[in-house]
């Protein structure tokens, strides 16, 4: 399996563009958790709204006010992923 690149672009803390997204774990107004080709990624903020999502290409775009971005170094498993990312 070919390794896909991952990138995150944040424009003025308001527009977020992601590539290399494998799965969207959760998405709400204040919290986005995605699994990327480079690990789990959590973006916190306010007023998030989905713009574009492409399952085929792994691209995602949304808007809102970003307050933090955090990558998890642990491998995702059904039980410990959520536990570790919310510590």
N, CA, C and O atoms as a printed pandas DataFrame, in Angstrom:
     atom_number atom_name residue_name chain_id  residue_number  x_coord  y_coord  z_coord
0              1         N          UNK        A               1    0.846   -1.186    0.000
1              2        CA          UNK        A               1    0.000    0.000    0.000
2              3         C          UNK        A               1    0.890    1.246    0.000
3              4         O          UNK        A               1    1.820    1.354    0.799
4              5         N          UNK        A               2    0.602    2.159   -0.878
5              6        CA          UNK        A               2    1.366    3.397   -1.005
6              7         C          UNK        A               2    0.997    4.362    0.120
7              8         O          UNK        A               2   -0.180    4.530    0.440
8              9         N          UNK        A               3    2.012    4.996    0.720
9             10        CA          UNK        A               3    1.789    5.946    1.805
10            11         C          UNK        A               3    1.342    7.284    1.222
11            12         O          UNK        A               3    2.044    7.868    0.396
12            13         N          UNK        A               4    0.195    7.763    1.643
13            14        CA          UNK        A               4   -0.336    9.035    1.164
14            15         C          UNK        A               4    0.203   10.176    2.024
15            16         O          UNK        A               4    0.347   10.028    3.238
16            17         N          UNK        A               5    0.497   11.298    1.404
17            18        CA          UNK        A               5    0.937   12.478    2.133
18            19         C          UNK        A               5   -0.192   13.055    2.960
19            20         O          UNK        A               5   -1.369   12.829    2.679
20            21         N          UNK        A               6    0.184   13.803    3.985
21            22        CA          UNK        A               6   -0.784   14.488    4.837
22            23         C          UNK        A               6   -0.328   15.934    4.996
23            24         O          UNK        A               6    0.858   16.209    5.180
24            25         N          UNK        A               7   -1.286   16.852    4.922
25            26        CA          UNK        A               7   -0.970   18.249    5.198
26            27         C          UNK        A               7   -2.156   18.909    5.888
27            28         O          UNK        A               7   -3.300   18.469    5.772
28            29         N          UNK        A               8   -1.842   19.973    6.604
29            30        CA          UNK        A               8   -2.866   20.790    7.243
30            31         C          UNK        A               8   -2.516   22.244    6.956
31            32         O          UNK        A               8   -1.394   22.693    7.189
32            33         N          UNK        A               9   -3.502   22.959    6.446
33            34        CA          UNK        A               9   -3.340   24.389    6.173
34            35         C          UNK        A               9   -4.425   25.110    6.966
35            36         O          UNK        A               9   -5.609   24.797    6.850
36            37         N          UNK        A              10   -4.004   26.075    7.768
37            38        CA          UNK        A              10   -4.943   26.890    8.538
38            39         C          UNK        A              10   -4.753   28.329    8.088
39            40         O          UNK        A              10   -3.682   28.910    8.267
40            41         N          UNK        A              11   -5.786   28.893    7.511
41            42        CA          UNK        A              11   -5.748   30.269    7.026
42            43         C          UNK        A              11   -6.436   31.188    8.021
43            44         O          UNK        A              11   -7.639   31.077    8.257
44            45         N          UNK        A              12   -5.663   32.094    8.601
45            46        CA          UNK        A              12   -6.193   33.101    9.536
46            47         C          UNK        A              12   -6.991   32.499   10.692
47            48         O          UNK        A              12   -7.913   33.125   11.215
48            49         N          UNK        A              13   -6.624   31.279   11.083
49            50        CA          UNK        A              13   -7.305   30.557   12.169
50            51         C          UNK        A              13   -8.795   30.364   11.903
51            52         O          UNK        A              13   -9.553   30.114   12.840
52            53         N          UNK        A              14   -9.231   30.474   10.647
53            54        CA          UNK        A              14  -10.652   30.389   10.306
54            55         C          UNK        A              14  -10.976   29.307    9.280
55            56         O          UNK        A              14  -12.066   28.734    9.319
56            57         N          UNK        A              15  -10.071   29.021    8.379
57            58        CA          UNK        A              15  -10.320   28.023    7.331
58            59         C          UNK        A              15   -9.265   26.926    7.448
59            60         O          UNK        A              15   -8.067   27.204    7.496
60            61         N          UNK        A              16   -9.728   25.673    7.493
61            62        CA          UNK        A              16   -8.839   24.539    7.661
62            63         C          UNK        A              16   -8.971   23.630    6.447
63            64         O          UNK        A              16  -10.076   23.258    6.052
64            65         N          UNK        A              17   -7.835   23.277    5.860
65            66        CA          UNK        A              17   -7.801   22.356    4.728
66            67         C          UNK        A              17   -6.873   21.210    5.112
67            68         O          UNK        A              17   -5.710   21.431    5.450
68            69         N          UNK        A              18   -7.392   19.982    5.059
69            70        CA          UNK        A              18   -6.625   18.791    5.403
70            71         C          UNK        A              18   -6.506   17.882    4.194
71            72         O          UNK        A              18   -7.439   17.776    3.398
72            73         N          UNK        A              19   -5.373   17.232    4.054
73            74        CA          UNK        A              19   -5.221   16.163    3.075
74            75         C          UNK        A              19   -4.723   14.932    3.820
75            76         O          UNK        A              19   -4.196   15.041    4.928
76            77         N          UNK        A              20   -4.888   13.777    3.218
77            78        CA          UNK        A              20   -4.444   12.540    3.855
78            79         C          UNK        A              20   -5.355   12.069    4.963
79            80         O          UNK        A              20   -4.907   11.366    5.869
80            81         N          UNK        A              21   -6.630   12.438    4.918
81            82        CA          UNK        A              21   -7.596   12.010    5.933
82            83         C          UNK        A              21   -8.118   10.624    5.556
83            84         O          UNK        A              21   -8.636   10.422    4.458
84            85         N          UNK        A              22   -7.974    9.684    6.470
85            86        CA          UNK        A              22   -8.474    8.327    6.250
86            87         C          UNK        A              22   -9.878    8.135    6.804
87            88         O          UNK        A              22  -10.688    7.406    6.233
88            89         N          UNK        A              23  -10.156    8.799    7.925
89            90        CA          UNK        A              23  -11.443    8.599    8.610
90            91         C          UNK        A              23  -11.762    9.805    9.483
91            92         O          UNK        A              23  -10.865   10.388   10.092
92            93         N          UNK        A              24  -13.027   10.178    9.545
93            94        CA          UNK        A              24  -13.476   11.219   10.462
94            95         C          UNK        A              24  -14.079   10.517   11.674
95            96         O          UNK        A              24  -15.146    9.909   11.584
96            97         N          UNK        A              25  -13.385   10.607   12.814
97            98        CA          UNK        A              25  -13.864    9.982   14.052
98            99         C          UNK        A              25  -15.069   10.732   14.606
99           100         O          UNK        A              25  -16.081   10.126   14.959
100          101         N          UNK        A              26  -14.948   12.064   14.681
101          102        CA          UNK        A              26  -16.068   12.873   15.177
102          103         C          UNK        A              26  -15.913   14.300   14.671
103          104         O          UNK        A              26  -14.814   14.777   14.387
104          105         N          UNK        A              27  -17.055   14.953   14.572
105          106        CA          UNK        A              27  -17.073   16.339   14.111
106          107         C          UNK        A              27  -18.260   17.011   14.772
107          108         O          UNK        A              27  -19.396   16.567   14.610
108          109         N          UNK        A              28  -18.005   18.084   15.519
109          110        CA          UNK        A              28  -19.090   18.908   16.045
110          111         C          UNK        A              28  -18.643   20.365   16.028
111          112         O          UNK        A              28  -17.574   20.679   15.503
112          113         N          UNK        A              29  -19.437   21.241   16.586
113          114        CA          UNK        A              29  -19.159   22.683   16.537
114          115         C          UNK        A              29  -17.814   23.083   17.135
115          116         O          UNK        A              29  -17.226   24.089   16.737
116          117         N          UNK        A              30  -17.323   22.283   18.102
117          118        CA          UNK        A              30  -16.142   22.691   18.855
118          119         C          UNK        A              30  -14.964   21.725   18.779
119          120         O          UNK        A              30  -13.898   22.024   19.317
120          121         N          UNK        A              31  -15.126   20.583   18.129
121          122        CA          UNK        A              31  -14.111   19.554   18.188
122          123         C          UNK        A              31  -14.142   18.687   16.938
123          124         O          UNK        A              31  -15.202   18.207   16.536
124          125         N          UNK        A              32  -12.983   18.487   16.325
125          126        CA          UNK        A              32  -12.867   17.621   15.155
126          127         C          UNK        A              32  -11.764   16.613   15.438
127          128         O          UNK        A              32  -10.653   16.994   15.809
128          129         N          UNK        A              33  -12.062   15.334   15.266
129          130        CA          UNK        A              33  -11.064   14.286   15.419
130          131         C          UNK        A              33  -11.048   13.477   14.132
131          132         O          UNK        A              33  -12.063   12.915   13.719
132          133         N          UNK        A              34   -9.871   13.430   13.503
133          134        CA          UNK        A              34   -9.717   12.670   12.264
134          135         C          UNK        A              34   -8.507   11.748   12.383
135          136         O          UNK        A              34   -7.570   12.017   13.135
136          137         N          UNK        A              35   -8.550   10.658   11.624
137          138        CA          UNK        A              35   -7.409    9.769   11.502
138          139         C          UNK        A              35   -6.767   10.083   10.157
139          140         O          UNK        A              35   -7.400    9.961    9.109
140          141         N          UNK        A              36   -5.515   10.482   10.202
141          142        CA          UNK        A              36   -4.793   10.839    8.980
142          143         C          UNK        A              36   -3.757    9.757    8.671
143          144         O          UNK        A              36   -3.560    8.829    9.455
144          145         N          UNK        A              37   -3.116    9.886    7.548
145          146        CA          UNK        A              37   -2.055    8.950    7.184
146          147         C          UNK        A              37   -0.848    9.078    8.104
147          148         O          UNK        A              37    0.029    8.214    8.090
148          149         N          UNK        A              38   -0.787   10.131    8.895
149          150        CA          UNK        A              38    0.318   10.359    9.828
150          151         C          UNK        A              38   -0.111   10.275   11.281
151          152         O          UNK        A              38    0.650   10.673   12.163
152          153         N          UNK        A              39   -1.312    9.767   11.559
153          154        CA          UNK        A              39   -1.778    9.598   12.935
154          155         C          UNK        A              39   -3.066   10.341   13.207
155          156         O          UNK        A              39   -3.645   10.975   12.324
156          157         N          UNK        A              40   -3.502   10.247   14.459
157          158        CA          UNK        A              40   -4.741   10.893   14.889
158          159         C          UNK        A              40   -4.502   12.396   15.057
159          160         O          UNK        A              40   -3.443   12.823   15.515
160          161         N          UNK        A              41   -5.500   13.181   14.680
161          162        CA          UNK        A              41   -5.404   14.638   14.754
162          163         C          UNK        A              41   -6.679   15.177   15.380
163          164         O          UNK        A              41   -7.784   14.830   14.963
164          165         N          UNK        A              42   -6.515   16.029   16.383
165          166        CA          UNK        A              42   -7.655   16.678   17.038
166          167         C          UNK        A              42   -7.512   18.185   16.884
167          168         O          UNK        A              42   -6.468   18.758   17.196
168          169         N          UNK        A              43   -8.583   18.822   16.395
169          170        CA          UNK        A              43   -8.617   20.273   16.234
170          171         C          UNK        A              43   -9.748   20.803   17.092
171          172         O          UNK        A              43  -10.895   20.378   16.954
172          173         N          UNK        A              44   -9.425   21.728   17.977
173          174        CA          UNK        A              44  -10.433   22.328   18.851
174          175         C          UNK        A              44  -10.672   23.767   18.432
175          176         O          UNK        A              44   -9.797   24.428   17.874
176          177         N          UNK        A              45  -11.881   24.233   18.717
177          178        CA          UNK        A              45  -12.216   25.608   18.394
178          179         C          UNK        A              45  -13.678   25.889   18.624
179          180         O          UNK        A              45  -14.302   25.294   19.503
180          181         N          UNK        A              46  -14.234   26.804   17.830
181          182        CA          UNK        A              46  -15.646   27.180   17.970
182          183         C          UNK        A              46  -16.248   27.395   16.587
183          184         O          UNK        A              46  -15.591   27.896   15.675
184          185         N          UNK        A              47  -17.502   27.007   16.457
185          186        CA          UNK        A              47  -18.253   27.293   15.248
186          187         C          UNK        A              47  -17.816   26.543   14.010
187          188         O          UNK        A              47  -17.913   27.071   12.903
188          189         N          UNK        A              48  -17.331   25.309   14.176
189          190        CA          UNK        A              48  -16.887   24.546   13.010
190          191         C          UNK        A              48  -18.062   24.177   12.109
191          192         O          UNK        A              48  -19.117   23.752   12.581
192          193         N          UNK        A              49  -17.860   24.347   10.811
193          194        CA          UNK        A              49  -18.846   23.961    9.799
194          195         C          UNK        A              49  -18.120   23.273    8.655
195          196         O          UNK        A              49  -17.100   23.764    8.171
196          197         N          UNK        A              50  -18.650   22.138    8.227
197          198        CA          UNK        A              50  -18.043   21.368    7.138
198          199         C          UNK        A              50  -18.199   22.116    5.829
199          200         O          UNK        A              50  -19.271   22.635    5.518
200          201         N          UNK        A              51  -17.125   22.164    5.072
201          202        CA          UNK        A              51  -17.160   22.731    3.729
202          203         C          UNK        A              51  -17.200   21.616    2.709
203          204         O          UNK        A              51  -18.213   21.410    2.042
204          205         N          UNK        A              52  -16.081   20.885    2.584
205          206        CA          UNK        A              52  -15.970   19.794    1.623
206          207         C          UNK        A              52  -15.318   18.589    2.286
207          208         O          UNK        A              52  -14.423   18.728    3.120
208          209         N          UNK        A              53  -15.780   17.409    1.903
209          210        CA          UNK        A              53  -15.161   16.160    2.338
210          211         C          UNK        A              53  -15.146   15.215    1.145
211          212         O          UNK        A              53  -16.176   15.001    0.507
212          213         N          UNK        A              54  -13.990   14.654    0.846
213          214        CA          UNK        A              54  -13.876   13.687   -0.238
214          215         C          UNK        A              54  -13.252   12.408    0.302
215          216         O          UNK        A              54  -12.066   12.376    0.633
216          217         N          UNK        A              55  -14.049   11.366    0.388
217          218        CA          UNK        A              55  -13.561   10.086    0.880
218          219         C          UNK        A              55  -12.518    9.508   -0.073
219          220         O          UNK        A              55  -11.529    8.922    0.368
220          221         N          UNK        A              56  -12.731    9.668   -1.354
221          222        CA          UNK        A              56  -11.822    9.108   -2.351
222          223         C          UNK        A              56  -10.425    9.714   -2.278
223          224         O          UNK        A              56   -9.432    8.986   -2.299
224          225         N          UNK        A              57  -10.341   11.027   -2.195
225          226        CA          UNK        A              57   -9.038   11.694   -2.197
226          227         C          UNK        A              57   -8.469   11.913   -0.797
227          228         O          UNK        A              57   -7.269   12.153   -0.658
228          229         N          UNK        A              58   -9.302   11.835    0.246
229          230        CA          UNK        A              58   -8.839   12.074    1.609
230          231         C          UNK        A              58   -8.717   13.542    1.948
231          232         O          UNK        A              58   -7.999   13.909    2.879
232          233         N          UNK        A              59   -9.418   14.400    1.192
233          234        CA          UNK        A              59   -9.380   15.845    1.445
234          235         C          UNK        A              59  -10.575   16.273    2.277
235          236         O          UNK        A              59  -11.667   15.720    2.150
236          237         N          UNK        A              60  -10.356   17.261    3.128
237          238        CA          UNK        A              60  -11.417   17.792    3.984
238          239         C          UNK        A              60  -11.189   19.282    4.166
239          240         O          UNK        A              60  -10.053   19.738    4.299
240          241         N          UNK        A              61  -12.270   20.028    4.170
241          242        CA          UNK        A              61  -12.189   21.478    4.360
242          243         C          UNK        A              61  -13.328   21.896    5.277
243          244         O          UNK        A              61  -14.464   21.455    5.107
244          245         N          UNK        A              62  -13.018   22.753    6.254
245          246        CA          UNK        A              62  -14.058   23.297    7.111
246          247         C          UNK        A              62  -13.643   24.660    7.638
247          248         O          UNK        A              62  -12.479   25.048    7.545
248          249         N          UNK        A              63  -14.607   25.379    8.192
249          250        CA          UNK        A              63  -14.352   26.709    8.729
250          251         C          UNK        A              63  -14.728   26.755   10.201
251          252         O          UNK        A              63  -15.455   25.890   10.691
252          253         N          UNK        A              64  -14.237   27.753   10.893
253          254        CA          UNK        A              64  -14.502   27.952   12.311
254          255         C          UNK        A              64  -13.308   28.653   12.931
255          256         O          UNK        A              64  -12.347   28.984   12.235
256          257         N          UNK        A              65  -13.361   28.878   14.221
257          258        CA          UNK        A              65  -12.286   29.557   14.940
258          259         C          UNK        A              65  -11.409   28.510   15.632
259          260         O          UNK        A              65  -11.834   27.903   16.615
260          261         N          UNK        A              66  -10.200   28.295   15.133
261          262        CA          UNK        A              66   -9.289   27.281   15.661
262          263         C          UNK        A              66   -8.590   27.800   16.911
263          264         O          UNK        A              66   -8.037   28.900   16.915
264          265         N          UNK        A              67   -8.621   26.982   17.990
265          266        CA          UNK        A              67   -7.910   27.337   19.215
266          267         C          UNK        A              67   -6.742   26.405   19.498
267          268         O          UNK        A              67   -5.788   26.809   20.162
268          269         N          UNK        A              68   -6.792   25.147   19.004
269          270        CA          UNK        A              68   -5.655   24.243   19.194
270          271         C          UNK        A              68   -5.673   23.110   18.179
271          272         O          UNK        A              68   -6.716   22.738   17.641
272          273         N          UNK        A              69   -4.484   22.575   17.939
273          274        CA          UNK        A              69   -4.282   21.443   17.035
274          275         C          UNK        A              69   -3.347   20.476   17.751
275          276         O          UNK        A              69   -2.292   20.871   18.248
276          277         N          UNK        A              70   -3.746   19.198   17.800
277          278        CA          UNK        A              70   -2.938   18.220   18.526
278          279         C          UNK        A              70   -2.903   16.895   17.773
279          280         O          UNK        A              70   -3.941   16.335   17.419
280          281         N          UNK        A              71   -1.681   16.406   17.534
281          282        CA          UNK        A              71   -1.490   15.077   16.953
282          283         C          UNK        A              71   -1.242   14.087   18.078
283          284         O          UNK        A              71   -0.579   14.408   19.065
284          285         N          UNK        A              72   -1.775   12.887   17.927
285          286        CA          UNK        A              72   -1.531   11.826   18.884
286          287         C          UNK        A              72   -0.451   10.913   18.328
287          288         O          UNK        A              72   -0.499   10.534   17.158
288          289         N          UNK        A              73    0.522   10.556   19.160
289          290        CA          UNK        A              73    1.606    9.674   18.738
290          291         C          UNK        A              73    1.256    8.205   18.879
291          292         O          UNK        A              73    1.990    7.344   18.394
292          293         N          UNK        A              74    0.145    7.909   19.534
293          294        CA          UNK        A              74   -0.224    6.515   19.760
294          295         C          UNK        A              74   -1.013    5.970   18.584
295          296         O          UNK        A              74   -1.699    6.706   17.875
296          297         N          UNK        A              75   -0.901    4.676   18.394
297          298        CA          UNK        A              75   -1.696    4.017   17.360
298          299         C          UNK        A              75   -3.143    3.939   17.829
299          300         O          UNK        A              75   -3.412    3.779   19.020
300          301         N          UNK        A              76   -4.045    4.050   16.910
301          302        CA          UNK        A              76   -5.475    4.022   17.218
302          303         C          UNK        A              76   -5.938    2.586   17.415
303          304         O          UNK        A              76   -5.693    1.718   16.577
304          305         N          UNK        A              77   -6.602    2.356   18.525
305          306        CA          UNK        A              77   -7.326    1.107   18.743
306          307         C          UNK        A              77   -8.707    1.495   19.225
307          308         O          UNK        A              77   -8.875    2.596   19.750
308          309         N          UNK        A              78   -9.701    0.641   19.071
309          310        CA          UNK        A              78  -11.075    1.037   19.405
310          311         C          UNK        A              78  -11.252    1.622   20.797
311          312         O          UNK        A              78  -12.025    2.566   20.960
312          313         N          UNK        A              79  -10.555    1.091   21.819
313          314        CA          UNK        A              79  -10.781    1.584   23.172
314          315         C          UNK        A              79   -9.783    2.633   23.631
315          316         O          UNK        A              79  -10.170    3.610   24.272
316          317         N          UNK        A              80   -8.496    2.449   23.314
317          318        CA          UNK        A              80   -7.534    3.379   23.900
318          319         C          UNK        A              80   -7.373    4.681   23.126
319          320         O          UNK        A              80   -6.853    5.645   23.689
320          321         N          UNK        A              81   -7.789    4.761   21.871
321          322        CA          UNK        A              81   -7.646    6.000   21.109
322          323         C          UNK        A              81   -8.416    7.141   21.762
323          324         O          UNK        A              81   -7.835    8.186   22.053
324          325         N          UNK        A              82   -9.693    6.961   21.992
325          326        CA          UNK        A              82  -10.512    8.028   22.589
326          327         C          UNK        A              82  -10.035    8.338   23.998
327          328         O          UNK        A              82   -9.980    9.505   24.386
328          329         N          UNK        A              83   -9.690    7.316   24.770
329          330        CA          UNK        A              83   -9.223    7.522   26.143
330          331         C          UNK        A              83   -7.960    8.385   26.155
331          332         O          UNK        A              83   -7.869    9.333   26.935
332          333         N          UNK        A              84   -6.997    8.070   25.308
333          334        CA          UNK        A              84   -5.731    8.811   25.319
334          335         C          UNK        A              84   -5.861   10.214   24.735
335          336         O          UNK        A              84   -5.211   11.138   25.222
336          337         N          UNK        A              85   -6.666   10.391   23.728
337          338        CA          UNK        A              85   -6.755   11.711   23.101
338          339         C          UNK        A              85   -7.515   12.706   23.986
339          340         O          UNK        A              85   -7.318   13.915   23.862
340          341         N          UNK        A              86   -8.381   12.208   24.876
341          342        CA          UNK        A              86   -9.135   13.113   25.745
342          343         C          UNK        A              86   -8.509   13.296   27.112
343          344         O          UNK        A              86   -9.149   13.856   28.002
344          345         N          UNK        A              87   -7.282   12.843   27.311
345          346        CA          UNK        A              87   -6.605   13.040   28.611
346          347         C          UNK        A              87   -6.316   14.474   28.871
347          348         O          UNK        A              87   -5.753   14.812   29.913
